[in-house]
């Protein structure tokens, strides 16, 4: 039996469940291992291979999530900071939400990988999380989901209703431009030009009025163009100008790999920035600096 064609979609499913790309890869590998060991007990008359694999993956994820704290973004932990000069001390004890590097796997239902939605999913109890993803994203029937979770169709429908309401309150819904939308591409291109030119006023002009900037694993976050701009002035003062930017893909959103100038020449990968574009403006920039996250997206250095 060949399970490999299902790896990408299983990684995406596990990612939605646990909020960590690296952990999702490990859980998918565990799913594949369990499936291989149980292959002699697989009955094609009862379920397709895909359905059977999702049942195993769901059990693997639910076991991994037992007693586990949710993976947040900084904006989910408290009020925004009003001090652009605050210390940038990482909170390494927080299991931060990670982005999903689309280039690693060819997955469908990409809109359901948006960071805001995955962050909202983390607010749900694990079984509600599984119900919502299996029913709404992967479009399994209520009966199929009930079979995976060992529960009734009525219980699945009830859990789905509660999960929909909770995700709506958590901010997972909203009109977000696709990365290939011409208007979104134009906005991101202008942002890249302003960033590489260290033109803070131009950056601020591309933002919505209440744009959010957050930077896991640093727990600080900022709201509004004024503080966004003041923080970017600090970045260019500390790290210099002459940055270089490469386009990458993450969570069905425009994303950038930002390379800071090195004293001896060349550029070193500094952050991956996942942008939310809505209404022709940038509404959110989630800036990831964890080296493990960066390694999944782009080469560590650029040279002349």
Rosetta blueprint (number, residue, H / E / L):
1 X L
2 X L
3 X L
4 X H
5 X H
6 X H
7 X H
8 X H
9 X H
10 X H
11 X H
12 X H
13 X H
14 X H
15 X H
16 X H
17 X H
18 X H
19 X L
20 X L
21 X H
22 X H
23 X H
24 X H
25 X H
26 X H
27 X H
28 X H
29 X H
30 X H
31 X H
32 X H
33 X H
34 X H
35 X H
36 X H
37 X H
38 X L
39 X H
40 X H
41 X H
42 X L
43 X L
44 X L
45 X L
46 X L
47 X L
48 X L
49 X H
50 X H
51 X H
52 X H
53 X H
54 X H
55 X H
56 X H
57 X H
58 X H
59 X H
60 X H
61 X H
62 X H
63 X H
64 X H
65 X L
66 X L
67 X L
68 X L
69 X L
70 X L
71 X L
72 X L
73 X L
74 X H
75 X H
76 X H
77 X L
78 X L
79 X L
80 X L
81 X L
82 X L
83 X L
84 X L
85 X L
86 X L
87 X L
88 X L
89 X L
90 X E
91 X L
92 X L
93 X L
94 X L
95 X L
96 X L
97 X L
98 X L
99 X L
100 X L
101 X E
102 X H
103 X H
104 X H
105 X L
106 X L
107 X L
108 X L
109 X L
110 X H
111 X H
112 X H
113 X H
114 X L
115 X H
116 X H
117 X H
118 X H
119 X H
120 X H
121 X H
122 X L
123 X L
124 X L
125 X L
126 X H
127 X H
128 X H
129 X H
130 X H
131 X H
132 X H
133 X H
134 X H
135 X H
136 X H
137 X H
138 X L
139 X L
140 X L
141 X L
142 X H
143 X H
144 X H
145 X H
146 X H
147 X H
148 X H
149 X H
150 X L
151 X L
152 X L
153 X H
154 X H
155 X H
156 X H
157 X H
158 X H
159 X H
160 X H
161 X H
162 X H
163 X H
164 X H
165 X H
166 X H
167 X H
168 X H
169 X H
170 X H
171 X L
172 X L
173 X L
174 X L
175 X L
176 X L
177 X L
178 X L
179 X L
180 X L
181 X L
182 X H
183 X H
184 X H
185 X H
186 X H
187 X H
188 X H
189 X H
190 X H
191 X H
192 X H
193 X H
194 X H
195 X H
196 X H
197 X L
198 X L
199 X L
200 X H
201 X H
202 X H
203 X H
204 X H
205 X H
206 X L
207 X E
208 X E
209 X E
210 X E
211 X E
212 X E
213 X E
214 X E
215 X E
216 X L
217 X L
218 X E
219 X E
220 X E
221 X E
222 X E
223 X E
224 X L
225 X H
226 X H
227 X H
228 X H
229 X H
230 X H
231 X H
232 X H
233 X H
234 X H
235 X H
236 X H
237 X H
238 X H
239 X H
240 X L
241 X L
242 X L
243 X L
244 X E
245 X E
246 X E
247 X E
248 X E
249 X E
250 X E
251 X L
252 X L
253 X E
254 X E
255 X E
256 X E
257 X E
258 X E
259 X E
260 X E
261 X E
262 X L
263 X L
264 X L
265 X L
266 X L
267 X E
268 X E
269 X E
270 X E
271 X E
272 X E
273 X E
274 X E
275 X E
276 X E
277 X E
278 X E
279 X L
280 X L
281 X E
282 X E
283 X E
284 X E
285 X E
286 X E
287 X E
288 X E
289 X L
290 X L
291 X H
292 X H
293 X H
294 X H
295 X H
296 X L
297 X L
298 X L
299 X L
300 X L
301 X E
302 X E
303 X L
304 X L
